[in-house]
Protein backbone atom coordinates (compact mmCIF):
# COMPACT_ATOMS: atom_id res chain seq x y z
CA UNK A 1 0.00 0.00 0.00
CA UNK A 2 0.97 3.63 -0.44
CA UNK A 3 0.17 5.59 2.70
CA UNK A 4 -0.59 9.32 2.82
CA UNK A 5 -0.31 10.38 6.47
CA UNK A 6 -1.85 13.54 7.90
CA UNK A 7 -5.00 13.39 5.76
CA UNK A 8 -8.22 15.06 6.97
CA UNK A 9 -9.81 11.60 7.35
CA UNK A 10 -8.82 7.97 6.92
CA UNK A 11 -10.07 6.71 3.58
CA UNK A 12 -9.19 4.82 0.44
CA UNK A 13 -7.34 6.59 -2.32
CA UNK A 14 -6.63 5.52 -5.87
CA UNK A 15 -4.71 2.50 -7.08
CA UNK A 16 -1.23 3.35 -8.30
CA UNK A 17 -1.26 1.33 -11.51
CA UNK A 18 2.49 1.61 -12.02
CA UNK A 19 3.34 0.34 -8.52
CA UNK A 20 0.30 -1.91 -8.21
CA UNK A 21 -0.39 -0.40 -4.80
CA UNK A 22 -3.56 0.78 -3.14
CA UNK A 23 -3.32 4.29 -1.69
CA UNK A 24 -4.72 4.72 1.80
CA UNK A 25 -4.99 8.18 3.31
CA UNK A 26 -4.69 8.13 7.11
CA UNK A 27 -5.81 10.79 9.56
CA UNK A 28 -2.75 10.43 11.73
CA UNK A 29 0.66 12.09 11.62
CA UNK A 30 3.76 10.18 10.50
CA UNK A 31 5.38 10.21 13.93
CA UNK A 32 5.94 7.62 16.61
CA UNK A 33 4.04 4.98 14.64
CA UNK A 34 0.72 6.83 14.74
CA UNK A 35 0.09 6.56 11.00
CA UNK A 36 1.03 2.86 11.04
CA UNK A 37 -1.40 2.20 13.90
CA UNK A 38 -4.19 3.98 12.03
CA UNK A 39 -3.37 2.03 8.85
CA UNK A 40 -3.59 -1.29 10.71
CA UNK A 41 -6.86 -0.24 12.38
CA UNK A 42 -8.38 0.81 9.05
CA UNK A 43 -7.37 -2.36 7.19
CA UNK A 44 -8.58 -4.61 10.01
CA UNK A 45 -11.92 -2.81 10.05
CA UNK A 46 -12.36 -3.03 6.27
CA UNK A 47 -11.42 -6.72 6.13
CA UNK A 48 -13.38 -7.55 9.30
CA UNK A 49 -10.54 -9.13 11.27
CA UNK A 50 -8.74 -8.31 14.54
CA UNK A 51 -5.98 -5.70 14.42
CA UNK A 52 -3.37 -8.27 15.46
CA UNK A 53 -4.09 -10.10 12.17
CA UNK A 54 -2.67 -7.19 10.17
CA UNK A 55 1.11 -6.70 10.16
CA UNK A 56 3.31 -4.21 8.37
CA UNK A 57 6.12 -6.46 7.14
CA UNK A 58 8.12 -3.94 5.13
CA UNK A 59 8.33 -0.16 5.00
CA UNK A 60 7.55 0.69 8.61
CA UNK A 61 9.13 4.13 8.24
CA UNK A 62 8.26 4.60 4.55
CA UNK A 63 5.10 5.72 2.80
CA UNK A 64 5.33 2.54 0.70
CA UNK A 65 4.47 -0.52 2.80
CA UNK A 66 3.96 -4.24 2.43
CA UNK A 67 1.15 -5.49 4.64
CA UNK A 68 0.40 -9.09 5.63
CA UNK A 69 -3.25 -9.89 6.32
CA UNK A 70 -3.79 -13.11 8.27
CA UNK A 71 -7.20 -14.15 6.99
CA UNK A 72 -8.68 -16.66 4.61
CA UNK A 73 -8.29 -16.05 0.91
CA UNK A 74 -12.07 -15.68 0.60
CA UNK A 75 -12.24 -13.04 3.36
CA UNK A 76 -9.48 -10.96 1.78
CA UNK A 77 -10.95 -11.32 -1.73
CA UNK A 78 -14.40 -10.22 -0.51
CA UNK A 79 -12.87 -7.21 1.24
CA UNK A 80 -10.81 -6.28 -1.82
CA UNK A 81 -13.86 -6.59 -4.08
CA UNK A 82 -15.80 -4.31 -1.73
CA UNK A 83 -12.91 -1.84 -1.54
CA UNK A 84 -12.46 -1.88 -5.32
CA UNK A 85 -16.12 -1.03 -5.83
CA UNK A 86 -15.70 2.09 -3.66
CA UNK A 87 -12.42 3.36 -5.12
CA UNK A 88 -12.41 6.84 -6.66
CA UNK A 89 -12.59 6.64 -10.44
C-alpha positions in Angstrom: 0.0 0.0 0.0 1.0 3.6 -0.4 0.2 5.6 2.7 -0.6 9.3 2.8 -0.3 10.4 6.5 -1.9 13.5 7.9 -5.0 13.4 5.8 -8.2 15.1 7.0 -9.8 11.6 7.3 -8.8 8.0 6.9 -10.1 6.7 3.6 -9.2 4.8 0.4 -7.3 6.6 -2.3 -6.6 5.5 -5.9 -4.7 2.5 -7.1 -1.2 3.4 -8.3 -1.3 1.3 -11.5 2.5 1.6 -12.0 3.3 0.3 -8.5 0.3 -1.9 -8.2 -0.4 -0.4 -4.8 -3.6 0.8 -3.1 -3.3 4.3 -1.7 -4.7 4.7 1.8 -5.0 8.2 3.3 -4.7 8.1 7.1 -5.8 10.8 9.6 -2.7 10.4 11.7 0.7 12.1 11.6 3.8 10.2 10.5 5.4 10.2 13.9 5.9 7.6 16.6 4.0 5.0 14.6 0.7 6.8 14.7 0.1 6.6 11.0 1.0 2.9 11.0 -1.4 2.2 13.9 -4.2 4.0 12.0 -3.4 2.0 8.8 -3.6 -1.3 10.7 -6.9 -0.2 12.4 -8.4 0.8 9.0 -7.4 -2.4 7.2 -8.6 -4.6 10.0 -11.9 -2.8 10.1 -12.4 -3.0 6.3 -11.4 -6.7 6.1 -13.4 -7.5 9.3 -10.5 -9.1 11.3 -8.7 -8.3 14.5 -6.0 -5.7 14.4 -3.4 -8.3 15.5 -4.1 -10.1 12.2 -2.7 -7.2 10.2 1.1 -6.7 10.2 3.3 -4.2 8.4 6.1 -6.5 7.1 8.1 -3.9 5.1 8.3 -0.2 5.0 7.6 0.7 8.6 9.1 4.1 8.2 8.3 4.6 4.6 5.1 5.7 2.8 5.3 2.5 0.7 4.5 -0.5 2.8 4.0 -4.2 2.4 1.1 -5.5 4.6 0.4 -9.1 5.6 -3.2 -9.9 6.3 -3.8 -13.1 8.3 -7.2 -14.1 7.0 -8.7 -16.7 4.6 -8.3 -16.1 0.9 -12.1 -15.7 0.6 -12.2 -13.0 3.4 -9.5 -11.0 1.8 -11.0 -11.3 -1.7 -14.4 -10.2 -0.5 -12.9 -7.2 1.2 -10.8 -6.3 -1.8 -13.9 -6.6 -4.1 -15.8 -4.3 -1.7 -12.9 -1.8 -1.5 -12.5 -1.9 -5.3 -16.1 -1.0 -5.8 -15.7 2.1 -3.7 -12.4 3.4 -5.1 -12.4 6.8 -6.7 -12.6 6.6 -10.4 
